[in-house]
Amino acid sequence: MKGHCHLIGIGGIGMSAIAQLLLRRGLPVSGCDLKESAITADLRQKGARVFIGHDAAHIDGVDTVVYSSAIRKDSPELAAAVSSGTVRILKRAEALALLMQERSVVTVSGSHGKTTTASLAACLLLEAGFAPTVAVGGILRNIDTNACLGEGDFFVAEADESDGSFLCYRPHYSIITNIDFEHMDYYQDFEGEVAAFREFISHTRQEGCVFACQDDRTLRELVETSGRRHVFFGLHDDADAHAANISVNGLSSEFDFFLRKEFIDRFSLSLGGMHNVSNALAVIALGLELGIGKEQIKKTLRGFRGAHRRLEIKYQDQEYTVIDDYAHHPTEIKATLAAVRNLNSARVVAVFQPHRYTRTQLLLEEFAGCFNGADVLMVTDIYAAGEPPIGGVDAGALCEKIRFRNPGKEVHYVAREQIIAQVLKIIKPGDLVIMLGAGDIIKVCEEFAQGLSKDRWSCKKS
């Protein structure tokens, strides 16, 4: 890519990664977003010109416009770029694919777990001295960024399937964590989503390798018939790479790792939850494929700090623990609550912000059955993410469905502005509070955690 690049929606986690890579290549970068954020402030500090709001004048003198699927076709900047006839227009994934050229590409895709898995893979290659370029969908806490431009031959990227854009990539190594009923606003039905993953698998280079979770039957069948060299990972001993003697201690774990029935070593992982053990198996197998020594792999797994908003402890003392997590799909919520159960808190108090009306409508039954790991549940209003409301689909309807499926469970609807007050009314020493969702629930969680750290809340009853 050459010349001045303008990114519409530059404050998004995926777009900001591209912006950082372009800046580090020395290119002039500008962008726009609807509101200020920590990401836009950081990009300004790094040299980008960031506009708040949308205006066709923002693309004056621009050579390339990059946009994501979240941007409407009538966006002023995008419409002006189209009418100009001279500005190059790229989707976010197309821009990332151009940045990948002449690199050995490692992609991580899947309905759940891809950010954590991509972050762990990136940390492994960084710490093993591969000097990779990295672009993932979360802030790696080990390096405090979601993107870095490396001098080495490898490029580690999170491949987003939500809008089919992962089909732009031609990876050498593909890690695929799972395929779940998700993003039906784009795919329309599960068969369409499966077809996209089938095509994505076929894009893996013939000389490369696919690392796929054997525990996911749909994924297993796709990979078995793909004609691509593959390594299956999973929690059962019929997988090529599997774990045994798993021990979970709070938010960390240990397990024996076997590759094709051969015991390799015992690994310690600084993440809890069986889903994270599974994700780690893929990264260990990748590391061994790339010739990285097992001692280096063990060191990386022990020291991995995870990604922001993934089981992230925001506050902890002898009385209370507060955790923030990005989980917004029933499968993710169930796995996350199972993981925090290992902390042996007196009670788990969960606050959930549903994400998108369409997801809530399509998965209403699944949401009703995924909160068994919470002793007390509060549900706040749906974060629209730009979607129009759907009649009859709201937090109150979700609460009723959960109560029907879970008689006796303490379930409350709470308006967003009342969350902190309601949590303070019910929590007791020994409780764990976890706030879940992909929307702006993070702001509530941070305010609550800061209040605890500064003794602003009168909730300590011991």
N, C-alpha and C positions, 0 to 999 in steps of 0.2 A: 504494500500500500504506500502511496506517495501523496504529497501535498497536504492541504489543510483538511482535516476530518472533523465533521460535526456529528455528535451523537445525540439523538433524540431519546430522552429518558436516561440521561447520563448518570442519574443518582441510583439507578437499579444496580443490584449486586453484579449481574452479568455484564451489563454495559460498562460499569466502572472498571471491571477487569480489563476490557478492551482498551478503555481510555488510558489506563496505566501503562499497558504494553506499548501503545502508540507514543505516549509521552517519553517513555524510556528509549524509544527508537529515535527521539529527537524531532518528531513531527509536531506541527502546530495542531492543537486540539481544542475544540470548543464543544459545548453541549448545552442542553436545556432540560429542565425538569419542573414539575409543578410546585415543588416546595424545597426549602432548604433542608439539609440533613448533615449528619456527620460525614457522610460520603462526599457530598458536594463540597463541603468545607475542605476536606482532605485533598480533593482533586484540584481545587483552586491553589492550595499551598504547593502542589506539585507542578503547577504551571498551566493548568487548563483554564480557559475562560468559560465560566458557567453562568447561564442566564436562568432566571426563575420566571416561569411562564413560557408560553409559546408565541412566536412571531415569525412571519416569513422573512423578515429582515435579518434574522439570525444566520441565514445561510449565505448572505452576501460575501462573495469571495471564496466560498467553500468549494473544494474539489470533490469531496466524497461525503455523503450522508449515510449514517448507519442508524437503523431503527430495529426495534424488537416487535414481537407479535402483540405486545400490549398497546402499541401506538395505533391510533385510528388512521384510516386512509385519508381522512380529511384534515389531519393535523396540518397547521399552517406551514411548518417547515417541510414536511414531506410533500405536500401538495405543490409548494413552490419549487422543490427540487425536481418533481416530475414535469412540471410545466416548463422548466428552464431548458430541458433537452440536453444540457451540457454537464450537469452534476451527476456523478456516479452514485447510484443508490444500491446499498447492500443491506440485507438482513443481518442481524447480529451474528448468527451462526456462519453466514458467508464471510463476514469480516474475520471471524476467528479462524475459519478454514484457511484464509489467505495468510494469516499470521503463522499457521502451522506448516506452511510449505517448507520442504527440505528438512523437516525434522522427523524423528521417530516418535510417532504420536501414541500416547496412552490415554484412552478415554474411559470414563466411568459413567455408566448410565443405569437406569432402573427406576422403578416407581418410588422406592424408598431407600434411604441410606447412601445415596450417591455422593452427597456433600462430605459426609464423614469419611467415606471410603476414598474419595478422590483426595481429600486432605491428607489422609494417612499415606497414600501412595506418593503424593508430592513430597511429604516430609522424608519418606524413606529415600527417594532419589536425591533430594537435597543433601541429606546427611551422609549419604554414601558417596558424595563427591561427583554426581552426574551433572551438576549445574544445569538443571532443567529450566525451561520456561514453564510457568504455572498459571492457570486460569481456572478458578473454581468458584462455586456459588456460595461461599461463606468465608468469613475471616478466619484464617488459620491462626490459632492462638500462639503457636510456636514461633511464627514470623510476623504476626500482627498485620497481615495483609491477605488479600484474596488473589493477588497476581504478582508475578515477578518475572523479569526478563533474564534468562540465563544464557550463558555462552555455550552450553553443551548441546548435544544432538537431540535431546529428548524434550517433548512437550507433553505435559500432563494437564488434561482438561476434563471438566465435568461436561457431559453431553446431555443436554436437556431434551427430553422427549415430548415435553408438554405441547409443543406446536409442530412436531415433526421435523424441527430444524436440525436434529442430530443426524439426519440423512445427508447433510452437507459434508460430513467428515469421512475420512478414509484412514482409520487408525491401523497401526501395526499391532497393538495390543488393546483388547477390549475387555473391561470388567463389567459384567451385567449382574446386578444384585437381585432383581426380581421383576415380575410384570404383574401389576395389579389393576383393578378397575378404576381408572383415573383419567382425568382430562377428557371427559366425554363431550365437553363443549367443543372440542376440536375433532376428536375421532368419531363421534356419534355412537359408536358401539365398540364392544370389547374386541370383536373380530378386526376392526380397523386398526386398533392399537397393536394387536398381535402382528398384523401384516407389516406395520411399520418397524417393529422390532425384528421381524424376519429379514426385511430389507437391510436394516442396520447391520445385522450380523453378517450379511453377505458383503458388506462394505469393508469388513476387516480384511487386510491384505493376506494373500495366499501364504506368504512366508511368515505371517504373524501367528497370533494365538488368541482365542477367546477364553476368558475365565468366567464361568457362569455358575450360578447357584443351583445345585442339583435338587435342593429341597423344593424348588419351584417347578412343578410338573410342566406347566406351559412352556417355561423357558427351557427346561431340559429337552423337551421334544423338538423345539425349534433348533437348538444347537446340534442335537444328534443327527438331524437331517440336513445340516447346513453345508457339509463338505469342508468345513474349516477345522484346523487343528484346535483342540480345546482341552481345557482342564476344568473338571467339575469340582467345586468346593461345596462343603456343607457340613451339617452337624451329625450326619450318619456315616457309618464306616464303609458304605458302598461308594462314597464320593472319592475322587482321586486325591483331593486334599481335604482332610477332615480332622476334627478335634475330638479328643477323648479326655476323660478324667477332668471335666470342666469344674472349676471352683470359682464362684462369684462371691466377692467380698465387697459389699457396698458398691461404689461406682468403679470397681476394678475387677479384673478376672485373671485366671490362670488356666492353661490347658496344654495338653500334649498335642503336638502337631505331627500328623502322618501324611506322607506323600506316596501314593501308590503302595500302600500297606507298610511302607518303611518308616519307622520312628525317626523323626528328625531332631526334635528337642522339645523341651517344655518352655512355653512362652508366657510372659506376664504382659497384660494389656491394661493400660491406664484408663480403660472405659468399662462400664458395667453393661449388663444386658446381653442376653443370648444373641440378639440381632447384631450387636457389635462384635461378638466373637466370630460370627459368620462372616461379617465384612472383613475382619482382620485376616481370615484364612485366605481370602482372595489376594490380599496385599503380600502376604508371606509367599504365596505361590508365584506371584509376579516377581518378587525380589529374587527368588531362587532361579526363575527363568532367565533373569537378567544377569545372573552370576554374582549377586550380592551375597556376601558371607552371612551365615546365620547369626553370628555374634552382633553384626551391625543391625540386622533385622530385629533381634531381641532388644537392642539398645533403643531403637526408634520406637518400638511398641511400648516400652516402659516409659519413655519420656514424652510420648505424644499427649498433647494437652487438648486435643479436639478442636472443633470449630465453634465459633460463637453461636449461641442459640441452640445448641445441641446438648441437652442435659447440663446446662451451664449453671453452676452454683453462684447465685448472686449475693447470698448472705448466709452465714452460718455461725451460730454460737452454741452454747450448751443447751439452749432452750428451743431454738427455731432454726429451720433450714428453709431457704427460699431458692427455688430452681426455675429457670426459664427454659422453655423448649419450643422448637419450631413445629412440632407435630400438629398436623391439621387433617390427616386422613385417618380413618378408624384403625387401620393396620398399624400406623405409626403410634397412635395414642395408646393402643393396647401394649405395644412393645415398650414404650417409654414408661408407662405406669408399672409394668412388670419389673423394669430395671430399678425404679426408685423404691420399690418394695424391699429390695435388698438392703436398704439403709436402716431398716428396722425402726422406723419412726413410730410414735404412738398412733398417729393417724396421718393419712395422706389427704390433704385438702386440695382439690384440683379446681382451677378456674379455666374455663375453655371459651375461646372466642372462635366460633365457626368462621370459615373462610370461603366466601362465594356462595351465592344463593343456589347456583346450579349444583355444586358439589353437595350442599346440604340436602337438597331435594332428592338427588339421585341415590345418596348413600344414607338416607334417613334411618333405615332399619339397621344398617351396620353401625352407625353412630350410637343407636340406642343400646347396643350390646358391647361397646368397647370400653366402658368406664368401670368395669368390675374392680379394677385395682385402686379406685378412689373410695375413701370412706365418706367423704363429703364432696359434692360436686356443685359448682356454680357455673351457670352458662350465661354469657352476656350476648349482646346483639351481634348479628352477622356482620363481618367485615366484607363489604361489597366488592372490593378490588375492581371497581369500575362497572360492575354489573347492575342492571336495573332490578328492583325488588320483584319477587315472585309471590303472588297472592297465596296466603296460607303457609308460606315457608318463612319461619322466623324462630327466634330463640325459644319463645314460649311453646311452640309446637314441638320443638326438639325436647324440651324438658318433659312435656307430657308423654312423649314416646319413651323416653328413658324411664320415667316412673312406672309406666305400664309394663315394661320389660323387667324392671328391677323393683318389685314391691318392697317397701320399707327403706329403700335407699334415700338418703337425705339429698334432695336435688332442689336447687333454687335458681330462679331467673334473677339476674342482677344487672341493672343498667350499668354501662361502663363507668360512669362517673361515681357510682356507688360501690364499686368493687372493693376498694381499700377499706372503706368503713364497714362493709359487711364481713370481710375477712377478719378485721380486728375484733368484731363482736364475737366470733366463734372460736378463734384459735386458742389453743392451750399449750403450755410448755410441753415439748416433746413432739409437736406437730411438724410435718413437712408441708409446705405450701408450694405447689407447682402451677405455673401459669403456662397454658398451652395455646398455640395458634400461630399462623403465618402473617397475621395482620399487625396492628399497632398495640397489641396486648403487651408487647415488650416494654412500652413506655410506662404502663401501669406497674409492671413487675419491678422496673428500675426505681420508680418513685417509692414503692412499698419497701424495697430493700434498703434504699437510702434512708428512709424514715427509721427503720430498725437500727441501722448502723449509727444514727445520730440521736437515738433514744427519743425520737419525736412521738412515737406511738406509745400510749399507756396500755400495753397489752401483756406486759410481763407480770404474771400472776403468782410467781413462786415466792 
